[in-house]
């Protein structure tokens, strides 16, 4: 079962690397993209309110 343990450890390392990349992507989304999307949504709402007057 040494081969199994080796394969398991390698798989766990790969999963850990993937989780780190996913966390980095989520951080970028939360810090950069989400605030920009909220700003654009607010701008759109103001434009629609202005256009309807």
C-alpha positions in Angstrom: 0.0 0.0 0.0 3.0 2.3 -0.3 2.0 3.2 -3.8 -1.5 4.0 -2.6 -0.1 6.3 0.1 2.2 8.0 -2.3 -0.6 8.6 -4.8 -2.9 9.8 -2.0 -0.3 12.4 -0.9 0.3 13.6 -4.4 -3.4 14.0 -4.9 -3.8 15.9 -1.7 -1.0 18.3 -2.8 -2.7 18.9 -6.1 -6.0 19.6 -4.4 -4.3 22.0 -2.0 -2.7 23.9 -4.9 -6.1 24.0 -6.7 -7.8 25.3 -3.5 -5.1 28.1 -3.2 -5.7 29.1 -6.8 -9.5 29.1 -6.2 -9.0 31.2 -3.0 -6.9 33.7 -5.0 -9.6 34.0 -7.7 -12.3 34.5 -5.1 -10.3 37.2 -3.4 -9.9 39.0 -6.7 -13.6 38.7 -7.3 -14.5 40.0 -3.9 -12.0 42.8 -3.9 -12.0 44.1 -7.4 -14.8 42.9 -9.6 -17.7 42.8 -7.1 -17.4 46.5 -6.1 -17.1 47.5 -9.7 -20.3 45.5 -10.5 -22.1 47.2 -7.6 -21.0 50.6 -8.9 -22.2 49.8 -12.4 -25.5 48.5 -11.2 -26.0 51.7 -9.2 -25.1 53.8 -12.3 -27.6 51.7 -14.4 -30.3 52.3 -11.8 -29.7 56.0 -11.7 -29.7 56.2 -15.6 -33.0 54.3 -15.8 -34.5 56.6 -13.1 -33.2 59.6 -15.1 -34.4 58.3 -18.4 -37.9 57.6 -17.0 -38.4 61.2 -15.8 
